Amino acid sequence: MKVADKKRVLREMLFARRFEERCYEAYVERKIGGFLHLYPGEEACAFGVLEAARTGHDYVITSYRDHVHAIKSGADPKEVMAELYGKETGVCKGRGGSMHIFDVKKHFMGGYALVGGPFPLAAGIAKAIQMKGGDEICICFLGDAANNQGTFHESLNMAKLWNLPVLYVCENNLYGIGTRIDRSTAVVDQYKRVSGYNIPSAQEDGQDVELVYKAAAKAVNHVRSGKGPYFLELMTYRYRGHSMSDSNAYRAKTEERMWSKRDPVIMLRDRLIDAGHLTLRDYKDMDTEILDEIENRVIAFAERSPEPDPAGVENFVLAENDPWVKGGVH
């Protein structure tokens, strides 16, 4: 990445961090309900991979830890926050909430609460791309614990059999809810598991956005060139519990401290400072600006947005109840 790109990505990752932290506060304030799975600690994964893709052109699909992927894919942060608030101005008009962010105009094909659910959907999207002869690819983000689902193996087998343009990105944060990976999975290195399907794969440090970008660029080029699927495993760590209902009591504090020393935002910040491309004052000013933007633009938008009209409870459930379809909008 060029210096200008590194500085932009630093700002984007810091924005994502502050956005998620503000989500935490709003949840505690009971302004966000339901389940909430936060992303702090894993920012280099989404930003490194999607920086190597074509935003708004390639298709992206992920699981329920989805806010940051949506924003990096081009979704408006105001509308993402409004969706978390359950407001009519949300990206899904308040019908989806945290685990079901979706923005078809940006080719962000959603977060899914069903563990293992995105795998076959990604293969289906990739099959559609292949049949239409497009040059897009589908990027499927997944967690390490989801790989024990049957859909993982079935989907990868079909993806290779049909040579589909799909990139599977495993964000391996070492835990499936409260269970550490070595207690639930026989093969801990996830990238090795796809060898049975003859799919090329790699493992990379998921805390270093530059290394992620480099590995992702290779993977994206492989898939886009028509060589079929690719599997990229990124070793990362979530700083909070699995969800807001998780006390996080099962992890050793020594482990948490070790990973906190490899914070993806701070690592990139310090690298830019050491190279003379940024000062600590610049970073603090950036942070202040971001906090102000989130409070006065993002949160304010969600706060003042209207609740969905109860009269429209059946809208968007079935095609015949969809006002867009009735109105001739497709």
WOSUL-V670138 format. One record per pair of residues at least 6 apart in sequence whose ideal C-beta (glycine too) atoms are under 8 Angstrom apart, sorted by the first residue. I is the first residue (numbers start at 1). J is the second residue. Records with the same first field share a line. If there is no record, write none. Layout:
I: J / J
//
This chain:
1: 9 / 51 / 210 / 213
3: 272 / 275 / 277
5: 51
6: 210 / 268 / 271 / 272 / 277
7: 272 / 277 / 278
9: 47 / 51 / 209 / 268
10: 265 / 268 / 269 / 272 / 278 / 283 / 286
11: 286 / 290
12: 47 / 72
13: 43 / 44 / 47 / 209 / 264 / 265 / 268
14: 265 / 286 / 287 / 290
15: 71 / 77 / 290 / 293 / 294
16: 39 / 43 / 46 / 47 / 67 / 68 / 71 / 72
17: 40 / 43 / 265
18: 287 / 290 / 291 / 294
19: 67 / 68 / 71 / 77 / 81 / 294 / 298
20: 38 / 39 / 40 / 67 / 68
21: 40
22: 81 / 294 / 295 / 298 / 299
23: 32 / 36 / 38 / 67 / 81 / 84 / 98
24: 36 / 38 / 240 / 244
26: 32 / 84 / 85 / 299
27: 33 / 36 / 244
31: 85 / 302 / 303
32: 84 / 85 / 86 / 98
33: 86 / 97
34: 97 / 98 / 99
35: 64 / 97 / 98 / 99 / 113 / 243 / 244 / 245
36: 84 / 98 / 243 / 244
37: 64 / 65 / 98 / 99 / 242 / 243 / 244
38: 65 / 238 / 240 / 243 / 244
39: 46 / 65 / 67 / 68 / 238
40: 238 / 239 / 240
41: 173 / 236 / 237 / 238 / 239 / 240 / 259 / 263 / 264
42: 65 / 68 / 171 / 173 / 206 / 236 / 237 / 238 / 264
43: 68 / 209 / 264 / 265
44: 206 / 207 / 208 / 209 / 212 / 234 / 236 / 264 / 267 / 268
45: 141 / 169 / 171 / 206 / 212 / 234 / 236
46: 68 / 69 / 72 / 141
47: 72 / 209 / 212
48: 206 / 209 / 210 / 211 / 212 / 213 / 215 / 216 / 234
49: 139 / 141 / 167 / 169 / 212 / 213 / 216 / 232 / 234
50: 60 / 69 / 72 / 73 / 139
51: 209 / 213 / 216
52: 213 / 216 / 217 / 219 / 220
53: 60 / 137 / 139 / 216 / 220
54: 136
55: 72 / 73 / 74 / 106
56: 73 / 74 / 106 / 107
57: 107 / 136
58: 107 / 136 / 137 / 138 / 139
59: 107 / 108 / 109 / 125 / 129 / 136 / 137 / 138 / 139
60: 69 / 73 / 107 / 108 / 109 / 138 / 139 / 141
61: 108 / 109 / 110 / 112 / 118 / 121 / 122 / 125 / 138 / 139 / 140 / 141
62: 69 / 110 / 111 / 112 / 118 / 140 / 141 / 142
63: 111 / 112 / 113 / 115 / 117 / 118 / 141 / 142 / 143 / 146
64: 98 / 99 / 111 / 112 / 113
65: 111 / 143 / 238
66: 98 / 99 / 101 / 110 / 111
67: 80 / 84 / 98 / 101
69: 108 / 111 / 141
70: 80 / 91 / 101 / 102 / 103 / 106 / 108 / 111
71: 77 / 80
73: 103 / 106 / 107 / 108
74: 103 / 106 / 108
75: 91 / 101 / 103 / 106 / 108
76: 91
77: 294 / 298
78: 89 / 297 / 298 / 301 / 302
79: 89 / 90 / 91 / 103
80: 90 / 91 / 101
81: 298 / 299 / 301 / 302
82: 88 / 89 / 90 / 91 / 94 / 301 / 302 / 305
83: 90 / 91 / 92 / 94 / 96 / 97 / 98 / 101
84: 90 / 97 / 98 / 302
85: 94 / 302 / 303 / 305
86: 94 / 97 / 307 / 308
87: 94 / 302 / 305 / 306 / 307 / 308
88: 94 / 305 / 306 / 307 / 308 / 309
89: 301 / 302 / 305 / 306
90: 96 / 305
91: 101 / 102 / 103
92: 100 / 101 / 102
93: 308 / 315 / 316
94: 307 / 308
95: 308 / 316
96: 102
98: 111
99: 111 / 112 / 113
100: 110 / 111 / 112 / 113
101: 108 / 110 / 111
102: 108 / 109 / 110 / 111
107: 136
109: 121 / 125 / 138
110: 118
112: 118 / 121
115: 143 / 145 / 146 / 149
116: 146 / 149 / 150 / 151 / 152
117: 151
118: 140 / 141 / 142
119: 140 / 142 / 146 / 149 / 151 / 152 / 154 / 155 / 156 / 168
120: 151 / 154 / 155 / 158
121: 140
122: 138 / 139 / 140 / 155 / 166 / 168
123: 155 / 158 / 159 / 162 / 164 / 166
125: 138 / 166
126: 137 / 138 / 159 / 164 / 165 / 166 / 229
127: 162 / 164
129: 136 / 137 / 138 / 165
130: 162 / 163 / 164 / 165
135: 224
136: 165
137: 165 / 166 / 167 / 220 / 223 / 224
138: 164 / 165 / 166 / 167
139: 166 / 167 / 169 / 220
140: 166 / 167 / 168 / 169
141: 169 / 171
142: 152 / 168 / 169 / 170 / 171
143: 170 / 171 / 172 / 173 / 176
144: 170 / 171 / 172 / 173 / 174 / 175 / 176 / 181 / 185 / 190
145: 175 / 176 / 177 / 179 / 181 / 184 / 185
146: 152 / 176
147: 170 / 185 / 190 / 193
148: 184 / 185
153: 197
156: 168 / 194 / 197 / 199 / 229 / 231
157: 197
158: 164
159: 166 / 168 / 197 / 199 / 228 / 229
160: 197 / 198 / 199 / 228 / 229
163: 226 / 227 / 228 / 229
164: 228 / 229
165: 223 / 224 / 226 / 228 / 229
166: 223 / 229
167: 216 / 219 / 220 / 223 / 229 / 230 / 231 / 232
168: 194 / 229 / 230 / 231 / 232
169: 216 / 232 / 234
170: 190 / 191 / 231 / 232 / 233 / 234
171: 206 / 234 / 236
172: 181 / 190 / 206 / 233 / 234 / 235 / 236
173: 236 / 237 / 238
174: 180 / 181 / 237
175: 181 / 238 / 242 / 251
176: 184
177: 242 / 246
178: 242 / 246 / 250
180: 250
181: 188
182: 188
187: 193
189: 203 / 233
190: 203 / 231 / 233
191: 201 / 202 / 203 / 231 / 232 / 233
192: 201
194: 201 / 231
195: 201
199: 228 / 229 / 230 / 231
200: 222 / 227 / 230 / 231
201: 230 / 231 / 232 / 233
202: 215 / 218 / 219 / 231 / 232 / 233
203: 232 / 233 / 234 / 235
204: 211 / 212 / 215 / 232 / 233 / 234 / 235
205: 211 / 212 / 234 / 235
206: 212 / 234 / 235 / 236 / 264
207: 235 / 236 / 237 / 259 / 262 / 263 / 264 / 267
208: 264 / 267
209: 264 / 267 / 268
210: 268 / 271
212: 234
215: 232 / 234
216: 232
219: 230 / 232
222: 228 / 230
223: 229 / 230
237: 259 / 262
239: 256 / 259 / 260
240: 246 / 248
241: 247 / 248
242: 248
269: 278 / 283
272: 278
273: 279 / 280 / 283
312: 323
314: 321
315: 321 / 322 / 323
316: 322
319: 325
320: 326
324: 330
//
